[in-house]
């Protein structure tokens, strides 16, 4: 019967195999660049919290009738122990034995203390409309769009009332849009907003109306004001043509004789016709004004014949002037003179003629003038 003890050579072969295996591992680590001294990490278990017994504390035996005194840390709760969940630890201290019983419980989720309550977020309600996120329409008829007009003329006049006799407010330009506020019963004028910051009326034939026109209110405005009659322009005063006096100055004034005796003499011829048919006219006076002062005489013209002023040279006598009125004024001296032919009542019948006897003309004291009945 063989012995059950292992043979010595088997032991030696086992030792040699282990040594060879160790050498092979060292050589392999060297070849791959791994330090032979590096330790292979060993899986470890994450340490759990431990509880150290406190010396001098009595054993905690929580029950429903004897609750724990003091406050427990957050997350720690007390419940009646179960036989299979209790773990008892006993330690010997100098004061005696202390027993601590730990219970494995489910730690509740920590909830922060309540803060100010935020208003609840309204939950959108589902709608039956096909479009997304369209709010639910309130009950009742839908609101209609606002009707408006578009100006289709270059410039239109806006008025205070529906009629051309109302005052103008302003003008609207072509393409401008105006909101409709109302219309006349006949529909020929629209009340729109706004021109010059105020509602106005515009003629319907000058704009294009758009929108639900059936809902536009019908307005009955005040009657159009009666047009203010434009007073006729004042009549242009007709300037009567200046009536020419019946007599024209046919000759003069001439000063045939120069003297400084102070006696003013004026020979005057008043006649009609011409040439051989000249005829003296009676009943006229010569108005004479000396520096604006009337110094006339009442002597009138004669109508029977002319007086003559003639010059004689040897046996030749030459008639120089014919006259039928002679005016004389002593002490005439130097002055400005105005003369004209007039009727005995003073009505002037000829142009006014002026001359002077001042300065170098102081010798013009003998004058001659002829008046011809022209019209």
ZAPA-257064 format. One line per field, with one value per residue (C-alpha): residue in one letter; x, y, z. Coordinates in steps of 0.001 Angstrom, whole numbers, always signed. Layout:
type [A,...]
u [X,...]
v [Y,...]
w [Z,...]
END
This chain:
type [X,X,X,X,X,X,X,X,X,X,X,X,X,X,X,X,X,X,X,X,X,X,X,X,X,X,X,X,X,X,X,X,X,X,X,X,X,X,X,X,X,X,X,X,X,X,X,X,X,X,X,X,X,X,X,X,X,X,X,X,X,X,X,X,X,X,X,X,X,X,X,X,X,X,X,X,X,X,X,X,X,X,X,X,X,X,X,X,X,X,X,X,X,X,X,X,X,X,X,X,X,X,X,X,X,X,X,X,X,X,X,X,X,X,X,X,X,X,X,X,X,X,X,X,X,X,X,X,X,X,X,X,X,X,X,X,X,X,X,X,X,X,X,X,X,X,X,X,X,X,X,X,X,X,X,X,X,X,X,X,X,X,X,X,X,X,X,X,X,X,X,X,X,X,X,X,X,X,X,X,X,X,X,X,X,X,X,X,X,X,X,X,X,X,X,X,X,X,X,X,X,X,X,X,X,X,X,X,X,X,X,X,X,X,X,X,X,X,X,X,X,X,X,X,X,X,X,X,X,X,X,X,X,X,X,X,X,X,X,X,X,X,X,X,X,X,X,X,X,X,X,X,X,X,X,X,X,X,X,X,X,X,X,X,X,X,X,X,X,X,X,X,X,X,X,X,X,X,X,X,X,X,X,X,X,X,X,X,X,X,X,X,X,X,X,X,X,X,X,X,X,X,X,X,X,X,X,X,X,X,X,X,X,X,X,X,X,X,X,X,X,X,X,X,X,X,X,X,X,X,X,X,X,X,X,X,X,X,X,X,X,X,X,X,X,X,X,X,X,X,X,X,X,X,X,X,X,X,X,X,X,X,X,X,X,X,X,X,X,X,X,X,X,X,X]
u [+0,+1507,+1939,-329,+2479,+3541,+6780,+9673,+10309,+6713,+7193,+10395,+8732,+5951,+8439,+10379,+7144,+6190,+9660,+9552,+6116,+7257,+10275,+8100,+5742,+8687,+10129,+6693,+6209,+9652,+8925,+5677,+7292,+5530,+7421,+7617,+7141,+3778,+1054,-2035,-5011,-7311,-11048,-12146,-15583,-16661,-16589,-19970,-20526,-19645,-21097,-18870,-20435,-20455,-19261,-21723,-24810,-27638,-28759,-31232,-34315,-36834,-40391,-43684,-44281,-40767,-39591,-36033,-35232,-33594,-33470,-32367,-30224,-31964,-32754,-32728,-36013,-37039,-39215,-39976,-37115,-37595,-35844,-34040,-32927,-31408,-27650,-26398,-22942,-21626,-18433,-16741,-15755,-14516,-17955,-19691,-21223,-22848,-25160,-25978,-28685,-28704,-31761,-31496,-34272,-35184,-33855,-36625,-35889,-34962,-37447,-36420,-38541,-41482,-40836,-43164,-45829,-45542,-48805,-49881,-49047,-52276,-52652,-53470,-56723,-57163,-58987,-61009,-59388,-57104,-54316,-51900,-51919,-54940,-56831,-60387,-62751,-65213,-68828,-70887,-70550,-67095,-65835,-65902,-62878,-62935,-64174,-61998,-61656,-58669,-58231,-58152,-57740,-54629,-55926,-59381,-60905,-62092,-65008,-66820,-70061,-71368,-71631,-69582,-70944,-69372,-66043,-62860,-60723,-57787,-56785,-56072,-53438,-53881,-53441,-54152,-56364,-59042,-61204,-64947,-67091,-70407,-72158,-75060,-78400,-77786,-74239,-72672,-70488,-68349,-67535,-63908,-61035,-58948,-57637,-55948,-56526,-60327,-63137,-64109,-66481,-65227,-67163,-67801,-66954,-63392,-62536,-62817,-64605,-63412,-64563,-67985,-69817,-73209,-72313,-71428,-73859,-76071,-75885,-78227,-76022,-77229,-78441,-75821,-75386,-76703,-73865,-72810,-73705,-70661,-71374,-70877,-67779,-68389,-69006,-65954,-66511,-66780,-64506,-66338,-64122,-62881,-65004,-62880,-63693,-65349,-62496,-58909,-56000,-55431,-52506,-50392,-49577,-47295,-45563,-45261,-44189,-41674,-42183,-41803,-44395,-46286,-49438,-50489,-52332,-53824,-55350,-57831,-59425,-62502,-63937,-65261,-64626,-61354,-59680,-61999,-64901,-63647,-66391,-66011,-68047,-69563,-70433,-67209,-64888,-61167,-60402,-57056,-55366,-52326,-50379,-53651,-55768,-58614,-58039,-60453,-62656,-66250,-65413,-66903,-65959,-67654,-69348,-69740,-66118,-62448,-60107,-56772,-53178,-51210,-47679,-46939,-43784,-43760,-46972,-47481,-49804,-49642,-52275,-50516,-53306,-57098,-58930,-62378,-61470,-58814,-57851,-55711,-54409,-52289,-49537,-49093,-45422,-43692,-46006,-47150,-50254,-53051,-55610,-58552,-61741,-65008,-68662,-69918,-70974,-67366,-67659,-64364,-64590,-60919,-57636,-55676,-52626,-49751,-46999,-44815,-43484,-40799,-37065,-35953,-39636,-40560,-41123,-43820,-46555,-48171,-49636,-51767,-53916,-56604,-59395,-61080,-64430,-63411,-66429]
v [+0,+3301,+6255,+9362,+11798,+13716,+12894,+15409,+15852,+16945,+19710,+20816,+20916,+23079,+25506,+25748,+26367,+29234,+30782,+30557,+32081,+34992,+35611,+35511,+38157,+40414,+40140,+40908,+43997,+45251,+44814,+46834,+49589,+48796,+49119,+45785,+47545,+49087,+47516,+46217,+48294,+46385,+47034,+48591,+49238,+52824,+53357,+54008,+56350,+54786,+55538,+55820,+55035,+57978,+57071,+57710,+57698,+55305,+52813,+54259,+52148,+54186,+53162,+54690,+55493,+56835,+59161,+60372,+63501,+66396,+67092,+64636,+65756,+66243,+62941,+60892,+59447,+57202,+54172,+51043,+48587,+45441,+42311,+41852,+45511,+46291,+46334,+46449,+47591,+47362,+48970,+48851,+52206,+53251,+54453,+51261,+49662,+51748,+50175,+51939,+50603,+51717,+51358,+51391,+53642,+55247,+58794,+61135,+63700,+67081,+69803,+73452,+75614,+77170,+80658,+83257,+81527,+82406,+82995,+79900,+79821,+79744,+76619,+77317,+75840,+73847,+75587,+74304,+76660,+75084,+77595,+76912,+79013,+81069,+82224,+81135,+83767,+85228,+84384,+86699,+88149,+88773,+92358,+93679,+95407,+99201,+100572,+103178,+105203,+105688,+109026,+108396,+111991,+114127,+116506,+116594,+119250,+118255,+120292,+120823,+119467,+117364,+120051,+122402,+125387,+124281,+125862,+124117,+122408,+121144,+118779,+115025,+113625,+110807,+107354,+108575,+106279,+107768,+105865,+106068,+107443,+107886,+108780,+110818,+109100,+109476,+108109,+110942,+112154,+110255,+111487,+110405,+110884,+112858,+115903,+118713,+116631,+116732,+114736,+116025,+115307,+114209,+113663,+109976,+110321,+111355,+108339,+104534,+102994,+99654,+97333,+96477,+99558,+98221,+98866,+102521,+104755,+107042,+110631,+113519,+116598,+120129,+121788,+123426,+127086,+129469,+130824,+134213,+136609,+138282,+141957,+143384,+145441,+149097,+150786,+152288,+155966,+157163,+160042,+162464,+163714,+167136,+169378,+171615,+175262,+176631,+179061,+178248,+180630,+181563,+183899,+185135,+186143,+188541,+191611,+194022,+197026,+197003,+199649,+200106,+202778,+200486,+200513,+197031,+196969,+193791,+193917,+191058,+189738,+187491,+186231,+183442,+182445,+182793,+184932,+187392,+185869,+186721,+188198,+189829,+188263,+190470,+189819,+188306,+189593,+189040,+187555,+188789,+187445,+189198,+186807,+184877,+187923,+188762,+192235,+191845,+194592,+194464,+195696,+193358,+192620,+194531,+192791,+195596,+195888,+195384,+198118,+198204,+198598,+199584,+200611,+203423,+203511,+206539,+206385,+202647,+201741,+198077,+196623,+194679,+193691,+193612,+193632,+194223,+194503,+196577,+195910,+198420,+198260,+201058,+200222,+196702,+196468,+193073,+190066,+186673,+186863,+184494,+185449,+183660,+184499,+184231,+185011,+187904,+185400,+184199,+180910,+180211,+179600,+179430,+177923,+179733,+181624,+182616,+185207,+187263,+190794,+189814,+190028,+190469,+190413,+193533,+195439,+193010,+195475,+195553,+192187,+190904,+187683,+186394,+183857,+181946,+180196,+176667,+174596]
w [+0,-1177,+1112,+467,+1064,-2067,-3619,-3207,-6898,-7441,-4898,-6560,-9973,-8561,-7055,-10322,-12249,-9967,-10259,-14054,-14169,-12025,-14263,-17365,-15932,-15015,-18509,-20068,-17946,-18887,-22571,-22422,-20335,-17101,-13933,-12191,-8911,-9926,-7874,-9544,-8331,-6130,-6169,-2925,-1486,-893,+2853,+4388,+7312,+10619,+13966,+16966,+20349,+22709,+26220,+29006,+26795,+27653,+25129,+22632,+22449,+20406,+20857,+20006,+23723,+24470,+21650,+21247,+23232,+21434,+17671,+15020,+12093,+8729,+7073,+10306,+11397,+14287,+13823,+15795,+15165,+13192,+14380,+11102,+10631,+14054,+14485,+18092,+19067,+22579,+23849,+27236,+28579,+31931,+32963,+31938,+28895,+26109,+23600,+20275,+18060,+14405,+12210,+8413,+7162,+3845,+3812,+2575,-128,+1330,+531,+939,+3201,+1394,-55,-1580,-3584,-7285,-9141,-10986,-14667,-16661,-18628,-22290,-23326,-26457,-29263,-32144,-34688,-37214,-36605,-33796,-30609,-31640,-28527,-28121,-29532,-27106,-27576,-29767,-33255,-34623,-34823,-38371,-39936,-40069,-43415,-45100,-48292,-50583,-52328,-56075,-57275,-57207,-54541,-53009,-50807,-47332,-45971,-42688,-44127,-47018,-49633,-51746,-49834,-46521,-45518,-46578,-43914,-45953,-48747,-48967,-51322,-53838,-52266,-48736,-46620,-44344,-41845,-42533,-39695,-41495,-44721,-46002,-46710,-50434,-50139,-52101,-49184,-46671,-43161,-42613,-40210,-40367,-42245,-40327,-37141,-37400,-39031,-42462,-45342,-48759,-51981,-52719,-56410,-55557,-53320,-53359,-50345,-48893,-46111,-44661,-45900,-44818,-41168,-41763,-39827,-41880,-40717,-41347,-41130,-40698,-43876,-45995,-45224,-47778,-49841,-48679,-51438,-52768,-52887,-56314,-56667,-56177,-59454,-60930,-60871,-64385,-64791,-66903,-69619,-68906,-70910,-72932,-72700,-75772,-76455,-77319,-77092,-80749,-80100,-77220,-74741,-76533,-75157,-78060,-75950,-73077,-70408,-66693,-65960,-63574,-65753,-66883,-70240,-71783,-75264,-75741,-78942,-78643,-81916,-84063,-87652,-89472,-92062,-93746,-91804,-88322,-86159,-82728,-79909,-77227,-73554,-72156,-69439,-68789,-65363,-64005,-60828,-59397,-57123,-56711,-55953,-58327,-59789,-62714,-64105,-65300,-68789,-71419,-74988,-77810,-80700,-83267,-84516,-83647,-82556,-84369,-83321,-86386,-87170,-89611,-91686,-94005,-95901,-95089,-92279,-91074,-88742,-86016,-83619,-83495,-80172,-78734,-75001,-73271,-69623,-67621,-64029,-62579,-60067,-61312,-60272,-60122,-59691,-61034,-63204,-64309,-66946,-68628,-70487,-68580,-68730,-66584,-63860,-63569,-65514,-67156,-70914,-71877,-70675,-67946,-69163,-66858,-67147,-64793,-64411,-61919,-62351,-65936,-67004,-65037,-68325,-69583,-68766,-72246,-73287,-76124,-76195,-78636,-77837,-80650,-80267,-81241,-80077]
END
